[in-house]
Amino acid sequence: MKTIKQLVGLTILFFAGILIVSCGGDTLPKPKAYLRLDYPMGKYLPLESDCPYTFGYNSLAKLKQGGDCSLMIQYPKMKATIYLNYKPVEGNLDKLLKDAQTLTYKQVVKADDIREQPFMNPEKRLYGMFYEVGGDAATNAQFYVTDSLNHFLSGSVYFYAKPNFDSIMPAASYLRDDMRNIMETVKWK
């Protein structure tokens, strides 16, 4: 009987010793982990349509034609869409410019800052503005281009999620680059 009691006592003593020795170190917090979102380099295809403009668009995107030569460029993996609106210039250039700027500056309520980047390419008759909207605004990039005589094209990107710039930043940067490519490759027909 003494041997079983001694064996149980030694077992308890052994596990108590392990617990005391194993709990002696400092507790270290786990480092924060971030989701790494990598997107492949865009391969740009020319837009095929009856609209009075063309541009290069990312082959990862899906095009959806709207009325009046408006387009939706959808990015299903990023849950985002670039909306393009075309308007003919018929003596209403001032109104079109004002509407595009008003749409951008409606984001001021949630935006941390709005950076304007003028764009001019006289050889292609392209004049416009690219807006980068910082913070948790509904859209983080917008643009417009015009030839000042006949054509006006504006674009903005929207995500299918509540705006939280920290979490969508990799996708937002990728789409901002795609929007800049669209703007720079527009050709009027």
CNS distance restraints for C-alpha pairs under 8 A (distance, minus, plus):
assign (resid   1 and name CA) (resid   5 and name CA) 6.46 0.50 0.50
assign (resid   2 and name CA) (resid   6 and name CA) 5.89 0.50 0.50
assign (resid   3 and name CA) (resid   7 and name CA) 5.91 0.50 0.50
assign (resid   4 and name CA) (resid   8 and name CA) 6.10 0.50 0.50
assign (resid   5 and name CA) (resid   9 and name CA) 6.02 0.50 0.50
assign (resid   6 and name CA) (resid  10 and name CA) 6.04 0.50 0.50
assign (resid   7 and name CA) (resid  11 and name CA) 6.13 0.50 0.50
assign (resid   8 and name CA) (resid  12 and name CA) 6.19 0.50 0.50
assign (resid   9 and name CA) (resid  13 and name CA) 6.04 0.50 0.50
assign (resid  10 and name CA) (resid  14 and name CA) 5.93 0.50 0.50
assign (resid  11 and name CA) (resid  15 and name CA) 6.30 0.50 0.50
assign (resid  12 and name CA) (resid  16 and name CA) 6.04 0.50 0.50
assign (resid  13 and name CA) (resid  17 and name CA) 6.09 0.50 0.50
assign (resid  14 and name CA) (resid  18 and name CA) 6.37 0.50 0.50
assign (resid  15 and name CA) (resid  19 and name CA) 6.21 0.50 0.50
assign (resid  16 and name CA) (resid  20 and name CA) 6.21 0.50 0.50
assign (resid  17 and name CA) (resid  21 and name CA) 6.14 0.50 0.50
assign (resid  18 and name CA) (resid  22 and name CA) 5.93 0.50 0.50
assign (resid  19 and name CA) (resid  23 and name CA) 6.23 0.50 0.50
assign (resid  20 and name CA) (resid  24 and name CA) 6.90 0.50 0.50
assign (resid  37 and name CA) (resid 170 and name CA) 6.39 0.50 0.50
assign (resid  37 and name CA) (resid 171 and name CA) 7.69 0.50 0.50
assign (resid  38 and name CA) (resid 170 and name CA) 7.66 0.50 0.50
assign (resid  39 and name CA) (resid 174 and name CA) 7.62 0.50 0.50
assign (resid  42 and name CA) (resid  58 and name CA) 5.42 0.50 0.50
assign (resid  42 and name CA) (resid  59 and name CA) 6.76 0.50 0.50
assign (resid  42 and name CA) (resid  60 and name CA) 7.22 0.50 0.50
assign (resid  42 and name CA) (resid 178 and name CA) 7.97 0.50 0.50
assign (resid  43 and name CA) (resid  57 and name CA) 7.92 0.50 0.50
assign (resid  43 and name CA) (resid  58 and name CA) 5.56 0.50 0.50
assign (resid  43 and name CA) (resid  59 and name CA) 5.54 0.50 0.50
assign (resid  43 and name CA) (resid  60 and name CA) 7.80 0.50 0.50
assign (resid  44 and name CA) (resid  56 and name CA) 5.29 0.50 0.50
assign (resid  44 and name CA) (resid  57 and name CA) 4.97 0.50 0.50
assign (resid  44 and name CA) (resid  58 and name CA) 4.57 0.50 0.50
assign (resid  44 and name CA) (resid  59 and name CA) 5.77 0.50 0.50
assign (resid  45 and name CA) (resid  56 and name CA) 5.16 0.50 0.50
assign (resid  45 and name CA) (resid  57 and name CA) 5.36 0.50 0.50
assign (resid  45 and name CA) (resid  58 and name CA) 6.40 0.50 0.50
assign (resid  45 and name CA) (resid  59 and name CA) 6.20 0.50 0.50
assign (resid  46 and name CA) (resid  54 and name CA) 6.90 0.50 0.50
assign (resid  46 and name CA) (resid  55 and name CA) 5.74 0.50 0.50
assign (resid  46 and name CA) (resid  56 and name CA) 4.54 0.50 0.50
assign (resid  46 and name CA) (resid  57 and name CA) 6.42 0.50 0.50
assign (resid  47 and name CA) (resid  54 and name CA) 5.37 0.50 0.50
assign (resid  47 and name CA) (resid  55 and name CA) 5.62 0.50 0.50
assign (resid  47 and name CA) (resid  56 and name CA) 6.09 0.50 0.50
assign (resid  47 and name CA) (resid  57 and name CA) 6.74 0.50 0.50
assign (resid  48 and name CA) (resid  54 and name CA) 7.19 0.50 0.50
assign (resid  49 and name CA) (resid  54 and name CA) 7.57 0.50 0.50
assign (resid  51 and name CA) (resid  69 and name CA) 5.54 0.50 0.50
assign (resid  52 and name CA) (resid 151 and name CA) 7.99 0.50 0.50
assign (resid  52 and name CA) (resid 188 and name CA) 5.93 0.50 0.50
assign (resid  52 and name CA) (resid 189 and name CA) 4.95 0.50 0.50
assign (resid  53 and name CA) (resid 186 and name CA) 6.61 0.50 0.50
assign (resid  53 and name CA) (resid 187 and name CA) 5.54 0.50 0.50
assign (resid  53 and name CA) (resid 188 and name CA) 4.46 0.50 0.50
assign (resid  53 and name CA) (resid 189 and name CA) 5.39 0.50 0.50
assign (resid  54 and name CA) (resid 185 and name CA) 7.84 0.50 0.50
assign (resid  54 and name CA) (resid 186 and name CA) 5.58 0.50 0.50
assign (resid  54 and name CA) (resid 187 and name CA) 5.31 0.50 0.50
assign (resid  54 and name CA) (resid 188 and name CA) 6.61 0.50 0.50
assign (resid  54 and name CA) (resid 189 and name CA) 7.48 0.50 0.50
assign (resid  55 and name CA) (resid 182 and name CA) 5.78 0.50 0.50
assign (resid  55 and name CA) (resid 183 and name CA) 7.79 0.50 0.50
assign (resid  55 and name CA) (resid 185 and name CA) 4.97 0.50 0.50
assign (resid  55 and name CA) (resid 186 and name CA) 4.41 0.50 0.50
assign (resid  55 and name CA) (resid 187 and name CA) 6.22 0.50 0.50
assign (resid  56 and name CA) (resid 181 and name CA) 7.09 0.50 0.50
assign (resid  56 and name CA) (resid 182 and name CA) 5.86 0.50 0.50
assign (resid  56 and name CA) (resid 185 and name CA) 5.94 0.50 0.50
assign (resid  56 and name CA) (resid 186 and name CA) 7.45 0.50 0.50
assign (resid  57 and name CA) (resid  61 and name CA) 7.52 0.50 0.50
assign (resid  57 and name CA) (resid 178 and name CA) 7.42 0.50 0.50
assign (resid  57 and name CA) (resid 181 and name CA) 7.73 0.50 0.50
assign (resid  57 and name CA) (resid 182 and name CA) 6.39 0.50 0.50
assign (resid  58 and name CA) (resid 178 and name CA) 7.02 0.50 0.50
assign (resid  60 and name CA) (resid  75 and name CA) 6.98 0.50 0.50
assign (resid  61 and name CA) (resid  73 and name CA) 6.04 0.50 0.50
assign (resid  61 and name CA) (resid  74 and name CA) 5.39 0.50 0.50
assign (resid  61 and name CA) (resid  75 and name CA) 4.98 0.50 0.50
assign (resid  61 and name CA) (resid  76 and name CA) 7.57 0.50 0.50
assign (resid  62 and name CA) (resid  73 and name CA) 5.67 0.50 0.50
assign (resid  62 and name CA) (resid  74 and name CA) 5.05 0.50 0.50
assign (resid  62 and name CA) (resid  75 and name CA) 6.61 0.50 0.50
assign (resid  63 and name CA) (resid  71 and name CA) 6.91 0.50 0.50
assign (resid  63 and name CA) (resid  72 and name CA) 5.87 0.50 0.50
assign (resid  63 and name CA) (resid  73 and name CA) 4.77 0.50 0.50
assign (resid  63 and name CA) (resid  74 and name CA) 6.34 0.50 0.50
assign (resid  64 and name CA) (resid  71 and name CA) 5.78 0.50 0.50
assign (resid  64 and name CA) (resid  72 and name CA) 5.03 0.50 0.50
assign (resid  64 and name CA) (resid  73 and name CA) 6.40 0.50 0.50
assign (resid  64 and name CA) (resid  74 and name CA) 7.61 0.50 0.50
assign (resid  65 and name CA) (resid  69 and name CA) 7.04 0.50 0.50
assign (resid  65 and name CA) (resid  70 and name CA) 6.36 0.50 0.50
assign (resid  65 and name CA) (resid  71 and name CA) 4.78 0.50 0.50
assign (resid  65 and name CA) (resid  72 and name CA) 6.46 0.50 0.50
assign (resid  66 and name CA) (resid  70 and name CA) 4.84 0.50 0.50
assign (resid  66 and name CA) (resid  71 and name CA) 5.26 0.50 0.50
assign (resid  66 and name CA) (resid  72 and name CA) 7.13 0.50 0.50
assign (resid  68 and name CA) (resid  86 and name CA) 6.96 0.50 0.50
assign (resid  68 and name CA) (resid  87 and name CA) 7.79 0.50 0.50
assign (resid  69 and name CA) (resid  85 and name CA) 7.19 0.50 0.50
assign (resid  69 and name CA) (resid  86 and name CA) 5.86 0.50 0.50
assign (resid  70 and name CA) (resid  83 and name CA) 7.65 0.50 0.50
assign (resid  70 and name CA) (resid  84 and name CA) 5.48 0.50 0.50
assign (resid  70 and name CA) (resid  85 and name CA) 4.55 0.50 0.50
assign (resid  70 and name CA) (resid  86 and name CA) 5.49 0.50 0.50
assign (resid  71 and name CA) (resid  83 and name CA) 6.04 0.50 0.50
assign (resid  71 and name CA) (resid  84 and name CA) 5.04 0.50 0.50
assign (resid  71 and name CA) (resid  85 and name CA) 6.68 0.50 0.50
assign (resid  72 and name CA) (resid  81 and name CA) 6.38 0.50 0.50
assign (resid  72 and name CA) (resid  82 and name CA) 5.78 0.50 0.50
assign (resid  72 and name CA) (resid  83 and name CA) 4.74 0.50 0.50
assign (resid  72 and name CA) (resid  84 and name CA) 6.24 0.50 0.50
assign (resid  73 and name CA) (resid  81 and name CA) 5.48 0.50 0.50
assign (resid  73 and name CA) (resid  82 and name CA) 5.00 0.50 0.50
assign (resid  73 and name CA) (resid  83 and name CA) 6.44 0.50 0.50
assign (resid  73 and name CA) (resid  84 and name CA) 7.90 0.50 0.50
assign (resid  74 and name CA) (resid  79 and name CA) 7.82 0.50 0.50
assign (resid  74 and name CA) (resid  80 and name CA) 6.13 0.50 0.50
assign (resid  74 and name CA) (resid  81 and name CA) 4.36 0.50 0.50
assign (resid  74 and name CA) (resid  82 and name CA) 6.45 0.50 0.50
assign (resid  75 and name CA) (resid  79 and name CA) 5.92 0.50 0.50
assign (resid  75 and name CA) (resid  80 and name CA) 5.29 0.50 0.50
assign (resid  75 and name CA) (resid  81 and name CA) 5.91 0.50 0.50
assign (resid  76 and name CA) (resid  80 and name CA) 6.59 0.50 0.50
assign (resid  78 and name CA) (resid 159 and name CA) 7.83 0.50 0.50
assign (resid  78 and name CA) (resid 171 and name CA) 6.32 0.50 0.50
assign (resid  79 and name CA) (resid 159 and name CA) 5.83 0.50 0.50
assign (resid  79 and name CA) (resid 160 and name CA) 5.53 0.50 0.50
assign (resid  79 and name CA) (resid 161 and name CA) 7.79 0.50 0.50
assign (resid  80 and name CA) (resid 157 and name CA) 7.00 0.50 0.50
assign (resid  80 and name CA) (resid 158 and name CA) 5.62 0.50 0.50
assign (resid  80 and name CA) (resid 159 and name CA) 4.16 0.50 0.50
assign (resid  80 and name CA) (resid 160 and name CA) 5.88 0.50 0.50
assign (resid  81 and name CA) (resid 157 and name CA) 5.67 0.50 0.50
assign (resid  81 and name CA) (resid 158 and name CA) 5.55 0.50 0.50
assign (resid  81 and name CA) (resid 159 and name CA) 6.49 0.50 0.50
assign (resid  82 and name CA) (resid 155 and name CA) 6.62 0.50 0.50
assign (resid  82 and name CA) (resid 156 and name CA) 5.53 0.50 0.50
assign (resid  82 and name CA) (resid 157 and name CA) 4.24 0.50 0.50
assign (resid  82 and name CA) (resid 158 and name CA) 6.47 0.50 0.50
assign (resid  82 and name CA) (resid 179 and name CA) 7.79 0.50 0.50
assign (resid  83 and name CA) (resid 155 and name CA) 5.40 0.50 0.50
assign (resid  83 and name CA) (resid 156 and name CA) 5.44 0.50 0.50
assign (resid  83 and name CA) (resid 157 and name CA) 6.23 0.50 0.50
assign (resid  83 and name CA) (resid 158 and name CA) 7.92 0.50 0.50
assign (resid  84 and name CA) (resid 153 and name CA) 6.82 0.50 0.50
assign (resid  84 and name CA) (resid 154 and name CA) 5.63 0.50 0.50
assign (resid  84 and name CA) (resid 155 and name CA) 4.37 0.50 0.50
assign (resid  84 and name CA) (resid 156 and name CA) 6.85 0.50 0.50
assign (resid  85 and name CA) (resid 153 and name CA) 5.67 0.50 0.50
assign (resid  85 and name CA) (resid 154 and name CA) 5.30 0.50 0.50
assign (resid  85 and name CA) (resid 155 and name CA) 6.33 0.50 0.50
assign (resid  86 and name CA) (resid 151 and name CA) 7.50 0.50 0.50
assign (resid  86 and name CA) (resid 152 and name CA) 5.82 0.50 0.50
assign (resid  86 and name CA) (resid 153 and name CA) 4.55 0.50 0.50
assign (resid  86 and name CA) (resid 154 and name CA) 6.62 0.50 0.50
assign (resid  87 and name CA) (resid 151 and name CA) 6.41 0.50 0.50
assign (resid  87 and name CA) (resid 152 and name CA) 5.23 0.50 0.50
assign (resid  87 and name CA) (resid 153 and name CA) 6.45 0.50 0.50
assign (resid  88 and name CA) (resid 150 and name CA) 5.65 0.50 0.50
assign (resid  88 and name CA) (resid 151 and name CA) 4.85 0.50 0.50
assign (resid  88 and name CA) (resid 152 and name CA) 5.98 0.50 0.50
assign (resid  89 and name CA) (resid  93 and name CA) 5.85 0.50 0.50
assign (resid  89 and name CA) (resid 148 and name CA) 7.40 0.50 0.50
assign (resid  89 and name CA) (resid 149 and name CA) 6.09 0.50 0.50
assign (resid  89 and name CA) (resid 150 and name CA) 4.59 0.50 0.50
assign (resid  89 and name CA) (resid 151 and name CA) 5.31 0.50 0.50
assign (resid  89 and name CA) (resid 152 and name CA) 6.34 0.50 0.50
assign (resid  90 and name CA) (resid 149 and name CA) 7.84 0.50 0.50
assign (resid  90 and name CA) (resid 150 and name CA) 6.91 0.50 0.50
assign (resid  92 and name CA) (resid  96 and name CA) 6.34 0.50 0.50
assign (resid  93 and name CA) (resid  97 and name CA) 6.11 0.50 0.50
assign (resid  93 and name CA) (resid 148 and name CA) 6.93 0.50 0.50
assign (resid  94 and name CA) (resid  98 and name CA) 6.10 0.50 0.50
assign (resid  95 and name CA) (resid  99 and name CA) 6.05 0.50 0.50
assign (resid  96 and name CA) (resid 100 and name CA) 6.25 0.50 0.50
assign (resid  96 and name CA) (resid 152 and name CA) 7.63 0.50 0.50
assign (resid  97 and name CA) (resid 101 and name CA) 6.22 0.50 0.50
assign (resid  98 and name CA) (resid 102 and name CA) 5.98 0.50 0.50
assign (resid  99 and name CA) (resid 103 and name CA) 6.16 0.50 0.50
assign (resid 100 and name CA) (resid 104 and name CA) 6.48 0.50 0.50
assign (resid 100 and name CA) (resid 144 and name CA) 7.09 0.50 0.50
assign (resid 100 and name CA) (resid 154 and name CA) 7.15 0.50 0.50
assign (resid 101 and name CA) (resid 105 and name CA) 6.17 0.50 0.50
assign (resid 102 and name CA) (resid 106 and name CA) 6.11 0.50 0.50
assign (resid 103 and name CA) (resid 107 and name CA) 7.47 0.50 0.50
assign (resid 104 and name CA) (resid 108 and name CA) 7.92 0.50 0.50
assign (resid 104 and name CA) (resid 131 and name CA) 7.54 0.50 0.50
assign (resid 104 and name CA) (resid 142 and name CA) 6.98 0.50 0.50
assign (resid 107 and name CA) (resid 111 and name CA) 5.75 0.50 0.50
assign (resid 107 and name CA) (resid 133 and name CA) 7.70 0.50 0.50
assign (resid 107 and name CA) (resid 137 and name CA) 5.80 0.50 0.50
assign (resid 107 and name CA) (resid 138 and name CA) 7.03 0.50 0.50
assign (resid 107 and name CA) (resid 139 and name CA) 7.61 0.50 0.50
assign (resid 108 and name CA) (resid 112 and name CA) 7.46 0.50 0.50
assign (resid 108 and name CA) (resid 113 and name CA) 7.43 0.50 0.50
assign (resid 108 and name CA) (resid 114 and name CA) 7.65 0.50 0.50
assign (resid 108 and name CA) (resid 137 and name CA) 7.85 0.50 0.50
assign (resid 109 and name CA) (resid 137 and name CA) 7.86 0.50 0.50
assign (resid 110 and name CA) (resid 135 and name CA) 6.72 0.50 0.50
assign (resid 110 and name CA) (resid 136 and name CA) 5.75 0.50 0.50
assign (resid 110 and name CA) (resid 137 and name CA) 4.89 0.50 0.50
assign (resid 110 and name CA) (resid 138 and name CA) 7.96 0.50 0.50
assign (resid 111 and name CA) (resid 133 and name CA) 6.24 0.50 0.50
assign (resid 111 and name CA) (resid 134 and name CA) 5.46 0.50 0.50
assign (resid 111 and name CA) (resid 135 and name CA) 4.75 0.50 0.50
assign (resid 111 and name CA) (resid 136 and name CA) 5.99 0.50 0.50
assign (resid 111 and name CA) (resid 137 and name CA) 5.11 0.50 0.50
assign (resid 112 and name CA) (resid 133 and name CA) 7.49 0.50 0.50
assign (resid 112 and name CA) (resid 134 and name CA) 5.16 0.50 0.50
assign (resid 112 and name CA) (resid 135 and name CA) 4.82 0.50 0.50
assign (resid 112 and name CA) (resid 136 and name CA) 7.71 0.50 0.50
assign (resid 113 and name CA) (resid 133 and name CA) 6.00 0.50 0.50
assign (resid 113 and name CA) (resid 134 and name CA) 5.13 0.50 0.50
assign (resid 113 and name CA) (resid 135 and name CA) 7.16 0.50 0.50
assign (resid 114 and name CA) (resid 131 and name CA) 6.53 0.50 0.50
assign (resid 114 and name CA) (resid 132 and name CA) 5.65 0.50 0.50
assign (resid 114 and name CA) (resid 133 and name CA) 4.55 0.50 0.50
assign (resid 114 and name CA) (resid 134 and name CA) 6.19 0.50 0.50
assign (resid 115 and name CA) (resid 131 and name CA) 5.55 0.50 0.50
assign (resid 115 and name CA) (resid 132 and name CA) 5.11 0.50 0.50
assign (resid 115 and name CA) (resid 133 and name CA) 6.53 0.50 0.50
assign (resid 116 and name CA) (resid 129 and name CA) 6.59 0.50 0.50
assign (resid 116 and name CA) (resid 130 and name CA) 5.91 0.50 0.50
assign (resid 116 and name CA) (resid 131 and name CA) 4.79 0.50 0.50
assign (resid 116 and name CA) (resid 132 and name CA) 6.74 0.50 0.50
assign (resid 117 and name CA) (resid 129 and name CA) 5.62 0.50 0.50
assign (resid 117 and name CA) (resid 130 and name CA) 5.03 0.50 0.50
assign (resid 117 and name CA) (resid 131 and name CA) 6.27 0.50 0.50
assign (resid 118 and name CA) (resid 127 and name CA) 7.90 0.50 0.50
assign (resid 118 and name CA) (resid 128 and name CA) 6.01 0.50 0.50
assign (resid 118 and name CA) (resid 129 and name CA) 4.43 0.50 0.50
assign (resid 118 and name CA) (resid 130 and name CA) 6.29 0.50 0.50
assign (resid 119 and name CA) (resid 126 and name CA) 7.67 0.50 0.50
assign (resid 119 and name CA) (resid 127 and name CA) 5.68 0.50 0.50
assign (resid 119 and name CA) (resid 128 and name CA) 5.00 0.50 0.50
assign (resid 119 and name CA) (resid 129 and name CA) 5.43 0.50 0.50
assign (resid 119 and name CA) (resid 130 and name CA) 7.08 0.50 0.50
assign (resid 120 and name CA) (resid 126 and name CA) 5.74 0.50 0.50
assign (resid 120 and name CA) (resid 127 and name CA) 4.52 0.50 0.50
assign (resid 120 and name CA) (resid 128 and name CA) 6.44 0.50 0.50
assign (resid 121 and name CA) (resid 125 and name CA) 6.06 0.50 0.50
assign (resid 121 and name CA) (resid 126 and name CA) 5.02 0.50 0.50
assign (resid 121 and name CA) (resid 127 and name CA) 6.34 0.50 0.50
assign (resid 122 and name CA) (resid 126 and name CA) 6.03 0.50 0.50
assign (resid 122 and name CA) (resid 127 and name CA) 7.41 0.50 0.50
assign (resid 124 and name CA) (resid 187 and name CA) 6.76 0.50 0.50
assign (resid 124 and name CA) (resid 188 and name CA) 7.97 0.50 0.50
assign (resid 125 and name CA) (resid 146 and name CA) 7.61 0.50 0.50
assign (resid 125 and name CA) (resid 147 and name CA) 5.03 0.50 0.50
assign (resid 126 and name CA) (resid 145 and name CA) 6.10 0.50 0.50
assign (resid 126 and name CA) (resid 146 and name CA) 5.67 0.50 0.50
assign (resid 126 and name CA) (resid 147 and name CA) 5.26 0.50 0.50
assign (resid 126 and name CA) (resid 186 and name CA) 7.74 0.50 0.50
assign (resid 127 and name CA) (resid 145 and name CA) 5.36 0.50 0.50
assign (resid 127 and name CA) (resid 146 and name CA) 5.38 0.50 0.50
assign (resid 127 and name CA) (resid 147 and name CA) 6.19 0.50 0.50
assign (resid 127 and name CA) (resid 148 and name CA) 7.55 0.50 0.50
assign (resid 128 and name CA) (resid 143 and name CA) 7.20 0.50 0.50
assign (resid 128 and name CA) (resid 144 and name CA) 5.29 0.50 0.50
assign (resid 128 and name CA) (resid 145 and name CA) 4.14 0.50 0.50
assign (resid 128 and name CA) (resid 146 and name CA) 6.18 0.50 0.50
assign (resid 129 and name CA) (resid 143 and name CA) 5.53 0.50 0.50
assign (resid 129 and name CA) (resid 144 and name CA) 5.65 0.50 0.50
assign (resid 129 and name CA) (resid 145 and name CA) 6.78 0.50 0.50
assign (resid 130 and name CA) (resid 141 and name CA) 7.43 0.50 0.50
assign (resid 130 and name CA) (resid 142 and name CA) 5.99 0.50 0.50
assign (resid 130 and name CA) (resid 143 and name CA) 4.34 0.50 0.50
assign (resid 130 and name CA) (resid 144 and name CA) 6.79 0.50 0.50
assign (resid 130 and name CA) (resid 180 and name CA) 7.55 0.50 0.50
assign (resid 131 and name CA) (resid 141 and name CA) 5.53 0.50 0.50
assign (resid 131 and name CA) (resid 142 and name CA) 5.10 0.50 0.50
assign (resid 131 and name CA) (resid 143 and name CA) 5.88 0.50 0.50
assign (resid 132 and name CA) (resid 140 and name CA) 5.88 0.50 0.50
assign (resid 132 and name CA) (resid 141 and name CA) 4.72 0.50 0.50
assign (resid 132 and name CA) (resid 142 and name CA) 6.80 0.50 0.50
assign (resid 133 and name CA) (resid 137 and name CA) 7.11 0.50 0.50
assign (resid 133 and name CA) (resid 139 and name CA) 7.01 0.50 0.50
assign (resid 133 and name CA) (resid 140 and name CA) 4.47 0.50 0.50
assign (resid 133 and name CA) (resid 141 and name CA) 5.68 0.50 0.50
assign (resid 133 and name CA) (resid 142 and name CA) 8.00 0.50 0.50
assign (resid 134 and name CA) (resid 140 and name CA) 6.25 0.50 0.50
assign (resid 134 and name CA) (resid 165 and name CA) 7.95 0.50 0.50
assign (resid 135 and name CA) (resid 140 and name CA) 7.73 0.50 0.50
assign (resid 135 and name CA) (resid 164 and name CA) 7.72 0.50 0.50
assign (resid 135 and name CA) (resid 165 and name CA) 5.88 0.50 0.50
assign (resid 136 and name CA) (resid 163 and name CA) 5.09 0.50 0.50
assign (resid 136 and name CA) (resid 164 and name CA) 5.21 0.50 0.50
assign (resid 136 and name CA) (resid 165 and name CA) 5.28 0.50 0.50
assign (resid 137 and name CA) (resid 163 and name CA) 6.20 0.50 0.50
assign (resid 138 and name CA) (resid 158 and name CA) 6.53 0.50 0.50
assign (resid 138 and name CA) (resid 159 and name CA) 7.75 0.50 0.50
assign (resid 138 and name CA) (resid 162 and name CA) 7.92 0.50 0.50
assign (resid 138 and name CA) (resid 163 and name CA) 5.89 0.50 0.50
assign (resid 139 and name CA) (resid 156 and name CA) 6.78 0.50 0.50
assign (resid 139 and name CA) (resid 157 and name CA) 5.64 0.50 0.50
assign (resid 139 and name CA) (resid 158 and name CA) 5.25 0.50 0.50
assign (resid 139 and name CA) (resid 159 and name CA) 7.59 0.50 0.50
assign (resid 140 and name CA) (resid 157 and name CA) 6.90 0.50 0.50
assign (resid 140 and name CA) (resid 158 and name CA) 7.78 0.50 0.50
assign (resid 140 and name CA) (resid 172 and name CA) 7.04 0.50 0.50
assign (resid 140 and name CA) (resid 176 and name CA) 7.85 0.50 0.50
assign (resid 141 and name CA) (resid 156 and name CA) 5.94 0.50 0.50
assign (resid 141 and name CA) (resid 157 and name CA) 6.13 0.50 0.50
assign (resid 141 and name CA) (resid 176 and name CA) 6.10 0.50 0.50
assign (resid 141 and name CA) (resid 179 and name CA) 7.86 0.50 0.50
assign (resid 142 and name CA) (resid 154 and name CA) 7.51 0.50 0.50
assign (resid 142 and name CA) (resid 155 and name CA) 5.53 0.50 0.50
assign (resid 142 and name CA) (resid 156 and name CA) 4.29 0.50 0.50
assign (resid 142 and name CA) (resid 157 and name CA) 6.77 0.50 0.50
assign (resid 142 and name CA) (resid 179 and name CA) 7.93 0.50 0.50
assign (resid 143 and name CA) (resid 154 and name CA) 5.58 0.50 0.50
assign (resid 143 and name CA) (resid 155 and name CA) 5.30 0.50 0.50
assign (resid 143 and name CA) (resid 156 and name CA) 6.60 0.50 0.50
assign (resid 143 and name CA) (resid 179 and name CA) 7.88 0.50 0.50
assign (resid 143 and name CA) (resid 183 and name CA) 7.34 0.50 0.50
assign (resid 144 and name CA) (resid 152 and name CA) 7.19 0.50 0.50
assign (resid 144 and name CA) (resid 153 and name CA) 5.54 0.50 0.50
assign (resid 144 and name CA) (resid 154 and name CA) 4.02 0.50 0.50
assign (resid 144 and name CA) (resid 155 and name CA) 6.25 0.50 0.50
assign (resid 144 and name CA) (resid 183 and name CA) 7.56 0.50 0.50
assign (resid 145 and name CA) (resid 152 and name CA) 5.92 0.50 0.50
assign (resid 145 and name CA) (resid 153 and name CA) 5.37 0.50 0.50
assign (resid 145 and name CA) (resid 154 and name CA) 6.41 0.50 0.50
assign (resid 145 and name CA) (resid 183 and name CA) 6.83 0.50 0.50
assign (resid 146 and name CA) (resid 150 and name CA) 7.79 0.50 0.50
assign (resid 146 and name CA) (resid 151 and name CA) 5.43 0.50 0.50
assign (resid 146 and name CA) (resid 152 and name CA) 4.44 0.50 0.50
assign (resid 146 and name CA) (resid 153 and name CA) 6.32 0.50 0.50
assign (resid 147 and name CA) (resid 151 and name CA) 5.78 0.50 0.50
assign (resid 147 and name CA) (resid 152 and name CA) 7.07 0.50 0.50
assign (resid 148 and name CA) (resid 152 and name CA) 7.64 0.50 0.50
assign (resid 151 and name CA) (resid 188 and name CA) 7.67 0.50 0.50
assign (resid 155 and name CA) (resid 179 and name CA) 7.75 0.50 0.50
assign (resid 157 and name CA) (resid 175 and name CA) 7.59 0.50 0.50
assign (resid 159 and name CA) (resid 163 and name CA) 7.56 0.50 0.50
assign (resid 163 and name CA) (resid 168 and name CA) 7.90 0.50 0.50
assign (resid 164 and name CA) (resid 168 and name CA) 6.52 0.50 0.50
assign (resid 165 and name CA) (resid 169 and name CA) 5.48 0.50 0.50
assign (resid 168 and name CA) (resid 172 and name CA) 5.85 0.50 0.50
assign (resid 169 and name CA) (resid 173 and name CA) 6.01 0.50 0.50
assign (resid 170 and name CA) (resid 174 and name CA) 6.31 0.50 0.50
assign (resid 171 and name CA) (resid 175 and name CA) 6.16 0.50 0.50
assign (resid 172 and name CA) (resid 176 and name CA) 5.96 0.50 0.50
assign (resid 173 and name CA) (resid 177 and name CA) 6.32 0.50 0.50
assign (resid 174 and name CA) (resid 178 and name CA) 6.44 0.50 0.50
assign (resid 175 and name CA) (resid 179 and name CA) 6.07 0.50 0.50
assign (resid 176 and name CA) (resid 180 and name CA) 6.19 0.50 0.50
assign (resid 177 and name CA) (resid 181 and name CA) 6.22 0.50 0.50
assign (resid 178 and name CA) (resid 182 and name CA) 6.24 0.50 0.50
assign (resid 179 and name CA) (resid 183 and name CA) 6.18 0.50 0.50
assign (resid 180 and name CA) (resid 184 and name CA) 6.13 0.50 0.50
assign (resid 181 and name CA) (resid 185 and name CA) 6.01 0.50 0.50
assign (resid 182 and name CA) (resid 186 and name CA) 6.21 0.50 0.50
